[in-house]
Every structure is written in C-alpha cells, then in structure tokens.
C-alpha cells in the first residue's frame, strides 16, 4: 500500500474504532499477530485484536462518549504517525474507578506500522498521568 493509503487506513481506525465504537473495525484493520506498546498500562503489551478489544471495552466502559480528533498525520514507508486529542466524560467505572462525571481532555501520538492493509505494530504515547490526575482531583472534590 502507498503511504497515502496507510494514512487513510489510520484515519479510518480512529474514526470507526474510537468515535463510532465499531469493534469489527479492530478485527478488520489489525493483524492477528499485531503487537502494541503504550496503549494500555505501562509495561503491558497488546497481542492482536483480542487484547485490543479488551482495552477498547475498558476505555469505552469508563468514557462512553470518547471523541478523538486527529490533529495531524504523516507517513513514511510503512509507518504512519497520528497526533490526536481526545475529549471524554468519565461516566463509567471501566478503569476500576468510580465514575466522577469529570470531563477529561488528553493528547497523544500513535505510530503504526502497516503491512498489506493491516496494522502489524503500534506504539502509543498518551498522557495517562494527566487523565489520572484529572480524575483524582474530581474524586477528591466529591469527598
């Protein structure tokens, strides 16, 4: 696939998976043997669509209204970089925390390696600390 096609694939990933909640797209666009680093808790590696679906359900369980804006994309060879922001409200306890009803905004960068129309590797860096701090402050204010 061309760089342009890979960029379109990643824009589709963010639109359909995160903004539209289409779990099937995870299976459609992620290779069965894909490896993901940085999407989940520190040190945890994602192995294939099944692991990613579990993460998706945890995050969507905590933030059912998550909306991701793709701020910037570019690609080279078989890799695509996506700079994104997410706005969401913590109304569920999918992360093991009681819902705070706190509106949260985070930012992140995703690098994906694509082979034959499938994501085979992914590296994410997103501001998990800022998210946790925002939720902790909201929980403390409720106490």
N, C-alpha and C positions, 0 to 999 in steps of 0.2 A: 504494500500500500504506500501511497505517497505521503509526504509529511502533511499535506493539506487534508487528506482523508483521515489521517490519525488525529489531527486536531478536531475534525468534525466528530469523530468517534468519542473523544473525551468530552466535548461539549454535550453530546447526546448522553453520556454517562451521568454527568452532573444534573442535567435537566430531568431525565427519566428516573434515575435511581433516587436522587435526593429530593427534587422538587415535586415529582409526581408519585413517588413511592412505589415504583414498578420493580418489584423483586425479580421478575422474569428477566429484566434487562441485565441484572448481575450475571445470571447464567448465560445470557446471550453474548455478553461482551467480555467476560472474564474466562481465561483459560482454566481448565480443570486443575492444572498444576501450578497456577499462579502463586507468587509469593508477594506478600505485602508487609512493609515495615513502616511503623509510625502511625498507622490508622487507629490502633487500639491502645491499650495501656502500654506504658514504657516497657520495652523488653519483650512484648508479645508479638509474635509473627503470625500473620494471616496465611493460611494454606488453602487456596482455592475458594470457589464461590460459597461453599457451605459455611466456612469460617466467616466470610464477609457478610453473608446473610445474617448470621448471629449478631455481628456487630451492628449491622443496619437496624435490626429489631430492637437492640438495646438503646441505640441513639434515638430512633423514632419513638420508642416507648417513653423516653424522657422528654423529647421535643417533637411532638407530632406535627407541629406547624413549621418545621425547619424549611427555610428557603435559602438556597445558595445562589449567590450571584458570581458568575465567572467574570472576574475583573480583567484578566489578561491571559492570553495563551500564545505559545510559540512552540515550534518543534524543530528538531534536527535529527536526521537519520530515522531511527526507530523510536525516538523518545519525544514526549510532549510534556511541557511544563504548563501547569494551570495555577494562576494566582486567584484565590477566591475569598469571599467573605460569606458568613452565614449569620442570619438573624433568626432567632427562635425563642420560644417561651417554654420554660421548664414546668410543664403541667402534668408530667407523669413521673413514676419512680423507676424507670428503666435503667438508671445508673445506680440503683441501690440507695438513693437519697429521696427523702420525702419531697413531693412537689413543692416548689417555692413560688410558683406563678411569676417568676422573675424573667424579664425579657433579657436575653443574652445576645451579644454580638461578638463573633470571633473571626479571626482571619487565618488563612493557611496557604500552603503551597503544596501541590501534588506534582510528582514526576512519575510518568507512566511509560513503561516500555511496551511496545505493541508489536506483535508478530502475527501475520496472517489474519488481521482483523480482530485479534483478541488481546486483552491486557494480560501480559505474562509476568510483569513485575511492577510493583508500585512502591513509591517512597513518599511518605507524607510528613509534613512538619506543620502542625497547627497548634494554636495557643490553648492547650488543655489547662494550663495553670490559670490563665485569665478566666476561663469558664468556671473552674472550681472556685476561684476567689469570688466571682460574682454570685455564685450560688451560696457559698458560705456566708457572705455578707447578708444576703436576703434571708437565709435561715436564722442568723443571729438576730436580725431585726425583728423577726417574728416571735422570738423567745422573750 
